[in-house]
C-alpha cells in the first residue's frame, strides 16, 4: 500500500526560462492562473526538470529541453532551483544551481540538502563546483559537477526519502492523439507525460491491488459525471498492442455500446487522462503532480466536476495546476492561498499572490476568481519595497 507522502511547501526559482525570480508557497492544491504565454508552464517545467535529472541525469534532462542555454533566462548566467518540503516524519530543503553554455555544456555550481527526521535528527550536505564542502555523515560518495549529488547520496538512508519524493514528481500535459494510438504494453507503473501508455496504467491499476481497483472506480465515477452516458473504460489487446474501449449509452439502445478509442472525442480522452493522472496508483511515493490546463477541450459545464476531482485528489497527494479557464474558477469556495496569478511583464514572468483588491473580492464573496479573470482583474500583488529585497 502506498503511504509515503511527499509535498513541496515552497518553491524558489531564479533565472529559469522566463522566470527571473519566483517565490511560491504551496498547500495541498495550487492553481497557477494567467493568460496564454505568461509562463505558467515554466514553473511546472522547473519541477519536471528536477525530477527528470534525478530519474535519469541532469545532462539528459537539459538536452531534452534544448540544452542548458535554452533553460536559463536570456542574458542570465545559470539558473537556480530551491525547494522546501515535508514528508512522513521529516522536513527539509534542497536546491541546486546550474551554469550552462550555448554548446550544451553545463556544470552544477552549487547543491545542498538539509533534512530533519523526527524533528531532531539532522542530515545534510553542501557541494560547490564539484567539491563536497559540508556533510553531517562520516562517509559520503564521490562528487562531480556533471551530475546532481543527491543521486549518489540517495544510497544513504538519511537522504533516500528526499530523492524518492523529488524523483517521483510528475508533470502531465495529456494529448488525446497520443492516447488514441495503440501502444506496446509496459509496466504501467507511471503514466507518461502525454498519457500515451494509459491502457497499461489502467490494466496495472485494475490487477495490482484492491486500492488500484478502487482508484479505477473513482476515475470512472468522475468520468461519468464529466461525460454523461459513459459506463466503463476497458483495456483491449490487439495482437501485441494495448488500446482502450469505451462502453457508453446509445440513444434508443437497450444496452450500452462499445466504442474504440479512435471514435471518442478529445474532451473525453483528455478528461480520462487527467483523472488517471490524479487517481491511478502509480509509483512508490505520493509525490506532487502537475497538470497543464486540465480543463482543455472540456465542455464548460464539466468544469465544476473537474475542480471537485482536483480537490478530491489533493487530499491524497499535492496537486499543482495551470489554467486560464474562467469556468474552472467560477466558484465561491476558493481560498486566496490556493491561487497564484501569473503575468508576463516585459517578457518576464511574474508569479504572485492575488493583489489586495482580488484578495478582498474573494474573502468577501464579491466575485469568483473566474469573474475576476474574465474582467482581467486576477492580478499578482506588486511587491512592496521591503519585500523586493
C-alpha positions as CSV (number, residue, x, y, z in Angstrom):
1,X,0.0,0.0,0.0
2,X,1.3,3.5,-0.9
3,X,1.6,5.6,2.2
4,X,4.8,7.6,1.7
5,X,3.6,11.1,1.1
6,X,5.9,13.9,0.0
7,X,4.9,17.5,-0.7
8,X,6.5,20.8,-1.5
9,X,5.9,23.7,0.9
10,X,7.9,26.4,-1.0
11,X,9.5,26.7,-4.5
12,X,12.0,29.4,-5.3
13,X,13.2,29.8,-8.9
14,X,15.8,32.2,-10.3
15,X,16.6,32.8,-14.0
16,X,14.6,29.7,-15.1
17,X,13.3,30.3,-18.7
18,X,11.1,33.4,-18.5
19,X,11.1,33.5,-14.6
20,X,13.7,35.9,-13.2
21,X,12.7,35.3,-9.6
22,X,9.7,33.5,-8.2
23,X,9.0,32.5,-4.6
24,X,5.8,30.4,-4.2
25,X,4.4,28.8,-1.0
26,X,2.2,25.7,-1.7
27,X,-0.6,23.9,0.1
28,X,-2.4,20.8,-0.9
29,X,-3.8,22.4,-4.1
30,X,-2.3,25.3,-6.1
31,X,-3.7,26.8,-9.3
32,X,-1.4,29.0,-11.4
33,X,-3.7,31.2,-13.3
34,X,-2.9,33.6,-16.2
35,X,-3.1,34.3,-19.9
36,X,-1.5,32.1,-22.5
37,X,2.2,32.8,-22.9
38,X,2.5,34.2,-19.4
39,X,5.0,31.5,-18.3
40,X,2.8,29.2,-16.1
41,X,4.2,26.1,-17.7
42,X,7.7,27.2,-16.9
43,X,7.0,26.9,-13.2
44,X,5.9,23.3,-13.7
45,X,8.9,22.6,-16.0
46,X,11.3,23.5,-13.3
47,X,9.8,20.8,-11.1
48,X,9.8,18.4,-14.0
49,X,13.5,19.1,-14.7
50,X,14.4,18.4,-11.1
51,X,12.5,15.1,-11.2
52,X,14.0,14.2,-14.7
53,X,17.5,15.0,-13.5
54,X,17.2,12.6,-10.6
55,X,15.5,9.8,-12.5
56,X,17.9,9.9,-15.5
57,X,20.7,12.5,-15.5
58,X,20.8,16.3,-15.5
59,X,22.5,16.1,-18.9
60,X,19.6,14.2,-20.4
61,X,17.1,16.5,-18.7
62,X,18.7,19.6,-20.2
63,X,19.3,18.1,-23.6
64,X,15.6,17.1,-23.8
65,X,14.8,20.8,-23.3
66,X,17.2,22.0,-26.0
67,X,20.2,22.4,-23.7
68,X,21.0,24.4,-20.6
69,X,21.3,27.7,-22.5
70,X,17.6,27.3,-23.5
71,X,16.6,26.7,-19.9
72,X,18.3,29.6,-18.3
73,X,16.7,33.0,-18.8
74,X,18.0,35.1,-21.7
75,X,21.0,37.2,-20.6
76,X,21.5,35.2,-17.3
77,X,24.4,33.1,-16.3
78,X,22.9,29.9,-15.0
79,X,19.6,29.1,-13.1
80,X,18.7,28.0,-9.6
81,X,16.0,25.8,-8.1
82,X,15.4,25.9,-4.3
83,X,12.8,23.7,-2.7
84,X,11.3,23.2,0.8
85,X,9.5,20.0,1.5
86,X,7.9,17.8,4.1
87,X,7.2,14.0,4.2
88,X,6.3,11.4,6.7
89,X,8.3,12.3,9.8
90,X,10.7,14.7,8.1
91,X,11.1,18.2,6.7
92,X,13.9,19.9,4.8
93,X,15.4,21.9,2.0
94,X,17.1,21.0,-1.3
95,X,18.4,23.2,-4.1
96,X,21.0,23.5,-6.9
97,X,22.5,26.0,-9.3
98,X,23.4,25.1,-12.9
99,X,25.6,27.2,-15.2
100,X,25.1,26.4,-18.9
101,X,26.8,27.3,-22.2
102,X,25.4,27.5,-25.7
103,X,27.4,24.5,-26.7
104,X,25.1,22.4,-24.5
105,X,27.8,22.2,-21.8
106,X,26.9,22.8,-18.1
107,X,28.2,22.4,-14.6
108,X,26.5,22.2,-11.2
109,X,28.0,25.0,-9.3
110,X,26.0,24.6,-6.0
111,X,23.9,21.9,-4.4
112,X,22.7,21.3,-0.9
113,X,20.3,19.2,1.1
114,X,19.2,19.7,4.7
115,X,16.7,17.2,6.1
116,X,15.5,16.8,9.7
117,X,14.0,13.4,10.7
118,X,11.5,13.2,13.6
119,X,12.2,16.8,14.5
120,X,15.7,16.1,15.8
121,X,17.9,14.0,13.6
122,X,19.5,16.3,11.0
123,X,21.4,15.2,7.9
124,X,22.8,17.4,5.2
125,X,25.5,18.2,2.7
126,X,26.8,21.1,0.6
127,X,28.6,20.8,-2.7
128,X,30.3,23.7,-4.5
129,X,31.8,23.3,-8.0
130,X,32.0,19.5,-7.7
131,X,33.6,19.5,-4.2
132,X,31.9,18.4,-1.0
133,X,32.3,21.3,1.4
134,X,30.0,20.2,4.3
135,X,28.4,16.9,5.4
136,X,26.9,15.6,8.6
137,X,27.7,12.0,7.5
138,X,31.0,10.3,8.2
139,X,31.2,8.6,4.8
140,X,29.9,10.2,1.6
141,X,30.2,9.2,-2.1
142,X,32.3,10.9,-4.6
143,X,31.2,14.2,-6.2
144,X,31.1,15.6,-9.8
145,X,30.0,18.9,-11.2
146,X,28.3,17.0,-14.1
147,X,25.5,15.4,-12.0
148,X,23.3,16.1,-9.1
149,X,24.9,14.8,-5.9
150,X,21.6,13.8,-4.4
151,X,21.6,10.8,-6.8
152,X,24.7,9.4,-5.2
153,X,23.7,10.5,-1.7
154,X,20.4,8.6,-2.0
155,X,22.3,5.4,-1.2
156,X,22.3,6.7,2.4
157,X,19.1,6.2,4.4
158,X,19.1,9.8,5.6
159,X,18.7,11.2,2.0
160,X,16.7,8.4,0.3
161,X,13.2,9.8,1.2
162,X,14.2,13.2,-0.3
163,X,15.4,11.5,-3.5
164,X,12.3,9.4,-3.8
165,X,10.0,12.3,-3.2
166,X,11.6,14.6,-5.7
167,X,12.2,12.0,-8.4
168,X,8.5,10.9,-8.3
169,X,7.2,14.4,-9.1
170,X,5.1,14.0,-12.3
171,X,4.1,16.7,-14.8
172,X,1.3,16.0,-17.3
173,X,0.1,17.6,-20.5
174,X,-2.3,15.0,-21.7
175,X,-2.5,14.5,-25.5
176,X,-5.7,12.8,-26.9
177,X,-4.0,12.0,-30.2
178,X,-1.2,10.1,-28.3
179,X,-3.8,8.2,-26.2
180,X,-5.6,7.1,-29.4
181,X,-2.6,5.2,-30.7
182,X,-2.2,1.5,-29.8
183,X,0.8,1.1,-27.6
184,X,3.1,-1.8,-26.8
185,X,2.4,-2.9,-23.2
186,X,4.7,-1.6,-20.5
187,X,4.8,-2.0,-16.7
188,X,2.1,0.7,-16.3
189,X,3.9,1.9,-13.1
190,X,4.0,5.5,-14.3
191,X,1.7,7.4,-16.6
192,X,3.6,9.1,-19.4
193,X,3.5,12.9,-19.6
194,X,1.2,12.8,-22.7
195,X,-0.9,9.9,-21.4
196,X,0.2,7.6,-24.3
197,X,0.5,4.5,-22.1
198,X,-2.8,4.9,-20.3
199,X,-4.0,1.4,-21.2
200,X,-1.0,-0.1,-19.4
201,X,-1.6,2.1,-16.4
202,X,-5.3,1.2,-16.2
203,X,-4.5,-2.5,-16.6
204,X,-2.0,-2.5,-13.8
205,X,-4.3,-0.4,-11.6
206,X,-7.1,-2.9,-12.0
207,X,-4.9,-6.0,-11.5
208,X,-2.5,-4.7,-8.9
209,X,-4.5,-4.3,-5.7
210,X,-7.9,-3.7,-4.1
211,X,-6.9,0.0,-3.9
212,X,-5.9,0.0,-7.5
213,X,-9.4,-1.2,-8.4
214,X,-11.0,1.4,-6.1
215,X,-8.9,4.1,-7.8
216,X,-10.1,2.9,-11.2
217,X,-13.7,3.0,-10.0
218,X,-13.2,6.6,-8.8
219,X,-11.8,7.6,-12.2
220,X,-14.9,6.1,-13.9
221,X,-17.3,7.8,-11.4
222,X,-15.9,11.2,-12.2
223,X,-15.7,10.4,-15.9
224,X,-19.4,9.5,-15.8
225,X,-20.2,13.0,-14.4
226,X,-18.0,14.8,-16.8
227,X,-19.2,12.8,-19.9
228,X,-22.7,11.6,-19.1
229,X,-23.6,8.3,-20.6
230,X,-20.1,6.8,-20.1
231,X,-20.3,3.4,-18.4
232,X,-16.9,1.9,-18.4
233,X,-13.4,2.1,-19.8
234,X,-11.9,-1.3,-20.8
235,X,-8.4,-2.3,-21.8
236,X,-8.3,-4.3,-25.0
237,X,-5.4,-6.2,-26.6
238,X,-4.8,-6.1,-30.3
239,X,-2.1,-8.5,-31.3
240,X,0.9,-7.3,-29.3
241,X,-0.6,-3.9,-28.6
242,X,-2.9,-2.3,-26.0
243,X,-5.7,0.1,-26.5
244,X,-8.9,1.4,-24.9
245,X,-12.5,0.6,-25.5
246,X,-15.4,2.7,-24.0
247,X,-18.8,1.5,-23.1
248,X,-21.4,4.3,-23.5
249,X,-25.1,4.6,-23.6
250,X,-26.5,5.0,-27.1
251,X,-29.9,6.7,-27.8
252,X,-32.7,4.1,-28.3
253,X,-30.4,1.2,-27.4
254,X,-31.4,-1.2,-24.6
255,X,-27.7,-1.9,-23.7
256,X,-24.6,0.2,-23.8
257,X,-22.5,0.2,-26.9
258,X,-18.7,-0.2,-27.2
259,X,-16.7,2.4,-29.0
260,X,-13.0,2.1,-29.9
261,X,-10.8,4.9,-28.5
262,X,-10.4,6.3,-32.1
263,X,-14.1,7.2,-32.0
264,X,-14.0,9.1,-28.7
265,X,-13.8,12.9,-28.5
266,X,-10.8,14.8,-27.4
267,X,-12.6,16.1,-24.4
268,X,-13.5,12.6,-23.2
269,X,-9.9,11.4,-23.6
270,X,-8.4,14.4,-22.0
271,X,-10.7,14.1,-19.0
272,X,-9.8,10.4,-18.7
273,X,-6.1,11.2,-18.9
274,X,-6.4,13.9,-16.2
275,X,-8.4,11.6,-13.9
276,X,-5.9,8.8,-14.3
277,X,-3.0,11.2,-13.5
278,X,-4.9,12.3,-10.4
279,X,-6.0,8.9,-9.0
280,X,-4.2,6.0,-10.5
281,X,-2.0,4.0,-8.1
282,X,1.4,4.7,-9.7
283,X,4.9,5.0,-8.3
284,X,6.2,4.3,-4.8
285,X,5.7,7.8,-3.3
286,X,2.7,10.1,-3.2
287,X,4.7,13.0,-4.6
288,X,3.2,16.2,-6.2
289,X,1.7,16.0,-9.6
290,X,1.4,19.0,-12.0
291,X,-1.2,19.2,-14.7
292,X,-1.2,21.7,-17.6
293,X,-4.6,23.1,-18.4
294,X,-6.8,20.1,-17.3
295,X,-9.9,21.9,-18.5
296,X,-8.8,22.0,-22.1
297,X,-11.3,20.6,-24.6
298,X,-13.9,20.1,-21.9
299,X,-17.4,21.5,-22.0
300,X,-17.7,24.4,-19.6
301,X,-20.5,22.6,-17.7
302,X,-17.9,19.9,-16.7
303,X,-15.5,22.4,-15.1
304,X,-17.2,22.1,-11.7
305,X,-16.8,18.4,-11.6
306,X,-13.2,18.6,-12.7
307,X,-12.5,21.0,-9.8
308,X,-14.1,18.6,-7.4
309,X,-11.8,15.9,-8.8
310,X,-8.7,18.1,-8.3
311,X,-9.7,18.8,-4.7
312,X,-10.5,15.2,-4.0
313,X,-7.1,14.1,-5.4
314,X,-5.3,16.8,-3.4
315,X,-6.4,15.3,-0.1
316,X,-4.2,12.3,-1.0
317,X,-1.3,14.0,-2.9
318,X,-0.3,17.6,-3.7
319,X,-1.8,18.9,-7.0
320,X,-0.4,21.9,-8.9
321,X,-2.4,23.1,-11.9
322,X,-2.0,25.7,-14.7
323,X,-5.2,27.2,-16.1
324,X,-6.6,30.2,-18.0
325,X,-10.2,29.0,-17.7
326,X,-12.8,31.3,-16.0
327,X,-15.2,28.3,-16.0
328,X,-12.9,26.2,-13.8
329,X,-12.6,29.1,-11.3
330,X,-16.3,30.0,-11.2
331,X,-16.8,29.0,-7.6
332,X,-17.0,31.0,-4.3
333,X,-15.2,28.4,-2.2
334,X,-11.7,29.3,-3.3
335,X,-9.3,30.4,-0.6
336,X,-6.8,33.0,-2.0
337,X,-3.9,30.8,-0.8
338,X,-4.9,28.2,-3.5
339,X,-4.3,30.7,-6.3
340,X,-1.3,32.4,-7.8
341,X,-1.7,35.0,-10.5
342,X,0.8,34.8,-13.4
343,X,1.6,37.6,-15.8
344,X,4.3,38.3,-18.4
345,X,5.6,41.9,-17.8
346,X,8.2,43.0,-20.3
347,X,8.9,39.4,-21.3
348,X,9.5,38.4,-17.6
349,X,7.1,36.0,-15.8
350,X,5.7,37.4,-12.5
351,X,4.1,34.9,-10.2
352,X,2.5,36.2,-7.0
353,X,-0.4,36.1,-4.6
354,X,-3.5,37.9,-5.6
355,X,-3.4,41.7,-5.2
356,X,-5.2,43.3,-2.4
357,X,-8.3,44.0,-4.5
358,X,-8.6,40.4,-5.7
359,X,-8.0,39.0,-2.2
360,X,-10.7,41.2,-0.7
361,X,-13.1,40.3,-3.5
362,X,-12.7,36.6,-2.8
363,X,-12.7,36.9,1.0
364,X,-15.9,39.0,0.9
365,X,-17.5,36.7,-1.7
366,X,-18.0,39.7,-4.0
367,X,-16.7,37.8,-7.1
368,X,-15.4,34.4,-8.0
369,X,-11.9,34.0,-9.3
370,X,-13.4,33.2,-12.7
371,X,-15.3,36.5,-12.8
372,X,-12.1,38.4,-11.9
373,X,-10.3,36.5,-14.7
374,X,-13.0,37.4,-17.3
375,X,-12.5,41.1,-16.5
376,X,-8.7,40.8,-16.4
377,X,-8.6,41.6,-12.7
378,X,-6.9,38.5,-11.4
379,X,-3.5,40.1,-10.9
380,X,-0.4,39.4,-8.8
381,X,0.3,41.6,-5.9
382,X,3.1,44.1,-6.5
383,X,5.9,43.5,-4.0
384,X,6.4,46.3,-1.5
385,X,9.9,47.8,-1.4
386,X,10.9,45.8,1.6
387,X,9.7,42.5,0.0
388,X,11.6,43.1,-3.1
389,X,15.0,42.6,-1.4
